[in-house]
Amino acid sequence: MEEHKWRFLARAIARTGVGLDRLINGVKVLETQARASYSEAILNDKPNEFVEMLVLDGIFVIEILRGFSEVVPFDKDDLLGSMQWMRCRLRDDFLCLENQIPYIVLQKLYQLTEMKGREWLPSRRMPTLSQTALHLFKISDETGRDPETIRGALGCDIEGLHLLDLVRKSYFPQQKQKPTVSASGNPPSGAENVLSVWDCLRTKVPNIRSISKLRRAGIVVKLRVHQDCERSFLPVKFKRGVIWMPLLELDDTMCAILLNFIAFEQCYKGTDKRMSEYVKFLHCLIDMHEDVDLLCEAEILRHHFGSQREVAEFVNRLGMAAEVDNTKSYLRDVYVGVDEHYKNKFHVYLAEVRDTHFRSPWTALSLLAALIVLALTVGQTIYTIYPYYHPHEEKHSIAPPPKPYP
């Protein structure tokens, strides 16, 4: 792979006319920030080699991204661009946590080797680094996550700490800007902030049961179709006994991506843990292969595993690695709503009646027939005993009319 890296570096220099010294000097300015991005010391005694490594690896990543997004097409005889399996391998390697390059370095190299106006179609806007990267990292054609949909739905350019963080954020639903004033038109007071913190602390948010157990209380899952769900499986809602969830497709690529998402969120303290929170919620819903069956029947889950049991084992292992605080989770309201609904005895009794007597049309018809027979029996009984308790009314009703005077 090293020879390919040098080949793509020479290709970028020949195409743009940017000298190697300029690339090295551009990255050297960012050396301190780049070193702070790694948890371990890398070539501290050889600063020049560290910068050269970033330039070589960074240009290779950028040129691969440009090639697969057809910003700068591959040469016809280029093996990396002509083989589909190589594209999948490079995509997976670029998303490994241990292979990440600081985004600021990639951004700098992308700007230094940017296409000139004469080399780019004038009718199209010059793509940014994030837009170019998302073309390679689209997950599956079946989920509708094509790059144009992602960019158009987001309406803005997103950035991250590295490519893995960039792809992770591309799954986040577009957030509406939070108001900076209260309903009265005044800025939120300190008392309001204290009360909101107190409400969060005093409410314990327990884990919920598996979906097969939740069904005993009448809780079901249904596919959520929403604008945000076209590019993300994260928006989960609970309303009136229904957990609304978008589609999640678990193939080899998605499984590897989720593993790296969880590893990044658990290792980096400064980021939100939205992926970990979702995986933890999915782990609560799935305990055994019967739970996977229910999610697949509801079209919430698709997978490329050999059996439902393998899916349950994978989700359970992944969920065990996702350490999150439910009180701070974006799914906090869902946890609370599901738990309150499950503990309500009325919902449990209602679900038992529905499962017992309305599971199929035949059981419902049998119940209806029994009710009709019961109603007729009660009516007949009342008609029989009514004259016994009202004898005068009966005699008066059958007495002959009085005779007229002569």
Phi and psi in degrees as a GROMACS rama.xvg file:
@    title "Ramachandran Plot"
@    xaxis  label "Phi"
@    yaxis  label "Psi"
@TYPE xy
-62.1018  -38.9991  GLU-2
-66.64  -32.8132  GLU-3
-67.0445  -36.9768  HIS-4
-62.768  -45.0982  LYS-5
-67.2034  -34.1756  TRP-6
-65.7149  -43.1118  ARG-7
-70.9213  -30.4743  PHE-8
-65.2569  -45.1886  LEU-9
-64.0414  -35.5938  ALA-10
-64.7218  -43.4686  ARG-11
-65.7707  -40.7687  ALA-12
-66.1612  -42.1668  ILE-13
-67.3605  -33.9313  ALA-14
-76.14  -39.4322  ARG-15
-98.8711  -20.4983  THR-16
77.5493  8.46618  GLY-17
-82.4151  127.322  VAL-18
-73.7286  157.956  GLY-19
-63.1503  -35.8183  LEU-20
-62.0588  -37.7222  ASP-21
-67.4104  -38.169  ARG-22
-64.4814  -43.6675  LEU-23
-65.4323  -43.8951  ILE-24
-64.9679  -36.1478  ASN-25
-64.7022  -36.5579  GLY-26
-81.447  -30.4415  VAL-27
-61.6163  -30.9159  LYS-28
-63.2786  -28.1336  VAL-29
-98.6155  11.8709  LEU-30
-60.2733  -44.7742  GLU-31
-62.0179  -45.9424  THR-32
-65.0474  -37.1547  GLN-33
-67.4783  -41.566  ALA-34
-64.3512  -34.26  ARG-35
-68.0465  -15.2673  ALA-36
-81.2203  -14.0874  SER-37
-102.712  144.657  TYR-38
-79.5179  -18.908  SER-39
-120.924  154.945  GLU-40
-72.285  131.839  ALA-41
-124.645  114.407  ILE-42
50.253  49.5898  LEU-43
-64.3014  -34.8642  ASN-44
-83.5049  -4.54746  ASP-45
-133.247  73.7709  LYS-46
-62.3699  -35.0617  PRO-47
-65.4771  -39.4544  ASN-48
-66.7807  -34.1166  GLU-49
-63.7779  -44.8712  PHE-50
-66.3909  -42.4843  VAL-51
-62.4641  -37.4936  GLU-52
-63.1951  -42.6313  MET-53
-63.6077  -40.1282  LEU-54
-65.5545  -46.8991  VAL-55
-63.8652  -49.1903  LEU-56
-69.916  -38.2855  ASP-57
-65.9289  -44.2056  GLY-58
-64.2421  -38.4957  ILE-59
-60.809  -46.2786  PHE-60
-62.0045  -45.439  VAL-61
-65.1607  -42.8392  ILE-62
-67.5996  -34.9988  GLU-63
-65.372  -42.8439  ILE-64
-61.856  -42.9932  LEU-65
-65.5791  -36.7992  ARG-66
-67.1916  -46.785  GLY-67
-73.1101  -25.4128  PHE-68
-89.4208  1.23451  SER-69
64.2976  21.8725  GLU-70
-69.6004  -46.1288  VAL-71
-126.309  97.2029  VAL-72
-59.0258  150.218  PRO-73
-67.8594  157.148  PHE-74
-66.5422  152.705  ASP-75
-62.0224  -31.7998  LYS-76
-96.5396  13.3512  ASP-77
-80.2384  117.89  ASP-78
-68.3982  -33.5239  LEU-79
-64.6751  -31.4351  LEU-80
-92.4737  -14.3949  GLY-81
-97.4962  -13.5033  SER-82
-107.226  124.193  MET-83
-65.8829  -37.8249  GLN-84
-65.7138  -29.9825  TRP-85
-70.4046  -36.0522  MET-86
-61.2566  -44.6891  ARG-87
-64.714  -38.4555  CYS-88
-67.6067  -43.6513  ARG-89
-64.1785  -40.3227  LEU-90
-60.3776  -44.0396  ARG-91
-67.6136  -38.4998  ASP-92
-66.0341  -38.7853  ASP-93
-66.9847  -21.2336  PHE-94
-100.134  2.11777  LEU-95
-70.4501  136.323  CYS-96
-60.3801  -37.6692  LEU-97
-75.4626  -9.91742  GLU-98
-102.048  8.62528  ASN-99
-75.1065  141.745  GLN-100
-112.619  135.832  ILE-101
-51.1067  136.281  PRO-102
-63.3115  -32.7921  TYR-103
-64.0433  -32.9018  ILE-104
-69.8387  -46.3513  VAL-105
-61.8705  -39.9202  LEU-106
-63.4574  -41.6221  GLN-107
-65.308  -46.3163  LYS-108
-66.3378  -34.236  LEU-109
-64.7519  -40.2495  TYR-110
-69.4844  -38.8099  GLN-111
-68.5627  -28.7046  LEU-112
-109.956  26.2388  THR-113
-68.7341  151.245  GLU-114
-67.7722  143.334  MET-115
-82.1699  163.565  LYS-116
-60.3448  -36.4725  GLY-117
-73.5811  -18.4936  ARG-118
-93.0066  -3.8032  GLU-119
-122.276  146.503  TRP-120
-63.2093  124.66  LEU-121
-66.2066  -22.0281  PRO-122
-79.7537  -8.45809  SER-123
-116.543  143.998  ARG-124
-75.7862  142.031  ARG-125
-62.2937  122.576  MET-126
-71.537  147.504  PRO-127
-84.2418  174.262  THR-128
-63.2402  -42.9016  LEU-129
-65.512  -39.2967  SER-130
-66.9048  -38.3239  GLN-131
-66.0804  -39.9907  THR-132
-68.6012  -39.5375  ALA-133
-65.1172  -22.1398  LEU-134
-65.1207  -41.3993  HIS-135
-73.8023  -34.1964  LEU-136
-94.6064  15.7034  PHE-137
-64.0886  141.592  LYS-138
-82.0151  -50.9923  ILE-139
-159.048  140.058  SER-140
-64.5996  -28.3072  ASP-141
-70.6883  -23.3166  GLU-142
-87.8875  -4.27976  THR-143
76.2642  15.1791  GLY-144
-89.9769  57.8327  ARG-145
-78.7353  153.26  ASP-146
-58.0256  -38.7954  PRO-147
-63.9654  -37.6303  GLU-148
-64.459  -42.4456  THR-149
-63.7074  -48.12  ILE-150
-65.4174  -44.6514  ARG-151
-65.3759  -37.3126  GLY-152
-71.4707  -38.5192  ALA-153
-70.501  -36.3446  LEU-154
71.5358  7.32419  GLY-155
-158.073  166.985  CYS-156
-91.0262  132.685  ASP-157
-107.943  155.336  ILE-158
-135.368  168.548  GLU-159
-152.249  -176.365  GLY-160
-73.2984  -27.9172  LEU-161
-162.65  -174.259  HIS-162
-65.1793  -37.3238  LEU-163
-61.8642  -43.2109  LEU-164
-67.4732  -34.9937  ASP-165
-61.7227  -48.4062  LEU-166
-65.3914  -37.6619  VAL-167
-60.0882  -44.38  ARG-168
-70.9948  -22.7595  LYS-169
-67.2227  -18.1937  SER-170
-85.4197  -13.4211  TYR-171
-72.2018  133.196  PHE-172
-62.6528  150.617  PRO-173
-64.3237  124.435  GLN-174
-91.9684  134.462  GLN-175
-77.066  144.652  LYS-176
-65.887  129.48  GLN-177
-75.2808  138.037  LYS-178
-67.0775  144.852  PRO-179
-95.9149  -0.408085  THR-180
-126.81  158.808  VAL-181
-82.6441  -179.789  SER-182
-64.0438  -25.7285  ALA-183
-80.7364  -5.98914  SER-184
94.8572  -2.58339  GLY-185
-103.159  154.627  ASN-186
-60.3089  149.044  PRO-187
-62.2701  132.06  PRO-188
-80.7682  168.316  SER-189
-64.6337  -34.1675  GLY-190
-63.7012  -39.5972  ALA-191
-64.6595  -39.1599  GLU-192
-65.6435  -40.8755  ASN-193
-64.0209  -41.057  VAL-194
-64.6843  -39.9038  LEU-195
-65.8763  -38.099  SER-196
-65.9358  -41.6746  VAL-197
-64.0778  -40.3969  TRP-198
-61.4656  -36.6272  ASP-199
-69.9274  -38.8227  CYS-200
-75.3917  -36.8502  LEU-201
-78.563  -16.5313  ARG-202
-95.5808  111.889  THR-203
-80.9463  132.73  LYS-204
-112.511  97.6852  VAL-205
-80.7494  162.999  PRO-206
-70.6996  150.076  ASN-207
-93.119  168.405  ILE-208
-80.9994  172.357  ARG-209
-69.0648  161.472  SER-210
-65.8775  -30.9504  ILE-211
-66.934  -33.2092  SER-212
-78.6808  -34.8926  LYS-213
-64.9851  -27.5981  LEU-214
-64.119  -24.4373  ARG-215
-66.5536  -22.6879  ARG-216
-100.815  13.0546  ALA-217
82.6898  12.1738  GLY-218
-88.6721  129.41  ILE-219
-128.175  165.186  VAL-220
-113.147  140.994  VAL-221
-136.835  153.46  LYS-222
-70.7404  129.115  LEU-223
-97.7194  123.014  ARG-224
-111.273  112.426  VAL-225
-151.123  162.472  HIS-226
-59.9011  -42.4354  GLN-227
-66.5679  -27.1504  ASP-228
-77.892  -8.97653  CYS-229
-68.5364  -24.4843  GLU-230
-124.73  1.44174  ARG-231
-149.011  143.095  SER-232
-99.2098  6.70156  PHE-233
-79.6407  -34.4782  LEU-234
-66.7376  106.044  PRO-235
-117.749  133.341  VAL-236
-129.861  154.077  LYS-237
-130.332  126.274  PHE-238
-153.475  124.504  LYS-239
53.4123  48.2855  ARG-240
79.4365  10.6469  GLY-241
-123.383  126.306  VAL-242
-93.0948  113.451  ILE-243
-94.3047  119.816  TRP-244
-132.648  139.348  MET-245
-73.7284  171.289  PRO-246
-71.9486  138.734  LEU-247
-124.731  123.799  LEU-248
-109.014  118.167  GLU-249
-100.81  96.7668  LEU-250
-112.171  -173.541  ASP-251
-61.3006  -41.5189  ASP-252
-66.3855  -46.4294  THR-253
-64.3051  -38.1783  MET-254
-62.1915  -43.4534  CYS-255
-65.5595  -39.0751  ALA-256
-64.6581  -45.0077  ILE-257
-62.0542  -39.5721  LEU-258
-60.4347  -43.0567  LEU-259
-72.5244  -35.3674  ASN-260
-58.639  -48.4651  PHE-261
-64.2539  -43.5635  ILE-262
-60.7876  -41.5367  ALA-263
-66.2111  -46.6192  PHE-264
-67.074  -32.3146  GLU-265
-77.8843  -25.569  GLN-266
-91.0478  -29.8896  CYS-267
-101.354  116.954  TYR-268
-75.776  -23.5171  LYS-269
-86.1576  5.45061  GLY-270
-114.179  157.744  THR-271
-73.0933  161.172  ASP-272
-116.087  47.3739  LYS-273
-67.1284  -39.1716  ARG-274
-67.0142  -40.994  MET-275
-63.1426  -38.4611  SER-276
-65.8956  -38.7156  GLU-277
-67.0899  -44.7771  TYR-278
-63.4767  -37.8007  VAL-279
-63.8646  -40.3371  LYS-280
-64.3378  -42.8974  PHE-281
-64.432  -36.2229  LEU-282
-63.2455  -36.5605  HIS-283
-65.8672  -39.7059  CYS-284
-71.4882  -31.7572  LEU-285
-107.833  115.236  ILE-286
-115.644  -42.7045  ASP-287
-132.906  176.721  MET-288
-66.6098  -22.9343  HIS-289
-63.0634  -34.24  GLU-290
-67.8008  -36.8911  ASP-291
-63.972  -39.0151  VAL-292
-58.0197  -44.3096  ASP-293
-65.7136  -40.563  LEU-294
-69.0285  -36.1676  LEU-295
-69.3665  -38.6642  CYS-296
-63.4886  -33.942  GLU-297
-82.6004  1.38852  ALA-298
62.0732  28.7347  GLU-299
-85.491  -29.6159  ILE-300
-131.39  132.641  LEU-301
-123.974  146.946  ARG-302
-149.051  160.236  HIS-303
-114.117  24.1786  HIS-304
-80.4899  169.017  PHE-305
-75.1164  -29.631  GLY-306
-151.873  166.276  SER-307
-67.3301  -30.798  GLN-308
-64.4408  -38.0224  ARG-309
-65.363  -37.021  GLU-310
-63.4901  -45.4251  VAL-311
-61.5135  -41.0781  ALA-312
-66.0021  -40.4843  GLU-313
-64.9147  -46.4211  PHE-314
-63.7653  -37.9392  VAL-315
-66.6384  -41.6896  ASN-316
-64.9634  -41.8082  ARG-317
-66.589  -40.724  LEU-318
-66.9015  -33.0434  GLY-319
-65.5667  -27.9383  MET-320
-84.1692  -13.5641  ALA-321
-92.5507  96.9411  ALA-322
-91.408  114.231  GLU-323
-137.25  162.892  VAL-324
-105.454  113.82  ASP-325
-62.7039  -27.397  ASN-326
-69.2076  -21.305  THR-327
-107.403  2.44898  LYS-328
-72.5153  148.609  SER-329
-69.9087  -12.4991  TYR-330
-100.234  18.5641  LEU-331
-57.5981  -46.8373  ARG-332
-64.0085  -32.5094  ASP-333
-67.8142  -44.1844  VAL-334
-57.2974  -48.6177  TYR-335
-64.0171  -45.6308  VAL-336
-63.5037  -43.4862  GLY-337
-65.8447  -42.0914  VAL-338
-64.867  -42.878  ASP-339
-65.0367  -40.5576  GLU-340
-64.9849  -39.9704  HIS-341
-67.1575  -35.6705  TYR-342
-81.674  -7.83853  LYS-343
-78.5775  114.345  ASN-344
-63.2218  -31.5432  LYS-345
-60.5815  -42.1751  PHE-346
-65.3172  -35.0584  HIS-347
-65.9274  -47.2371  VAL-348
-63.332  -41.934  TYR-349
-62.875  -39.6758  LEU-350
-67.0429  -37.8473  ALA-351
-63.8641  -42.5073  GLU-352
-63.516  -43.0978  VAL-353
-64.6144  -43.7214  ARG-354
-69.4661  -30.4927  ASP-355
-80.1579  -43.6932  THR-356
-109.505  -13.5289  HIS-357
-127.714  24.5445  PHE-358
-69.2557  -31.8334  ARG-359
-140.398  163.071  SER-360
-60.1175  -31.8068  PRO-361
-69.5297  -41.3039  TRP-362
-66.3828  -35.631  THR-363
-66.3906  -41.3397  ALA-364
-65.5105  -36.8581  LEU-365
-63.7311  -42.2012  SER-366
-64.3362  -41.2476  LEU-367
-63.5097  -41.7469  LEU-368
-63.9339  -40.3284  ALA-369
-63.9967  -39.0834  ALA-370
-66.3107  -38.3173  LEU-371
-65.158  -44.6532  ILE-372
-61.6552  -41.263  VAL-373
-63.4223  -41.8427  LEU-374
-64.6298  -41.4582  ALA-375
-65.572  -38.6229  LEU-376
-64.7516  -43.255  THR-377
-63.3645  -42.5978  VAL-378
-62.1442  -42.2425  GLY-379
-65.343  -38.5696  GLN-380
-65.189  -43.2665  THR-381
-63.3243  -41.6625  ILE-382
-65.0479  -30.9815  TYR-383
-76.5963  -42.9514  THR-384
-90.9729  -10.2541  ILE-385
-62.0968  -45.714  TYR-386
-62.5256  -28.3611  PRO-387
-66.504  -36.7599  TYR-388
-90.1609  -9.89119  TYR-389
-132.588  66.5546  HIS-390
-71.3724  -39.0803  PRO-391
-61.0097  -42.3053  HIS-392
-62.2869  -34.4773  GLU-393
-70.126  -43.5394  GLU-394
-65.3514  -42.3951  LYS-395
-61.431  -35.0783  HIS-396
-72.8257  -23.9778  SER-397
-107.522  2.63786  ILE-398
-67.8053  145.236  ALA-399
-73.2194  155.956  PRO-400
-69.9337  150.51  PRO-401
-65.9965  150.566  PRO-402
-79.6928  143.375  LYS-403
-76.0916  156.26  PRO-404
-71.3939  148.883  TYR-405
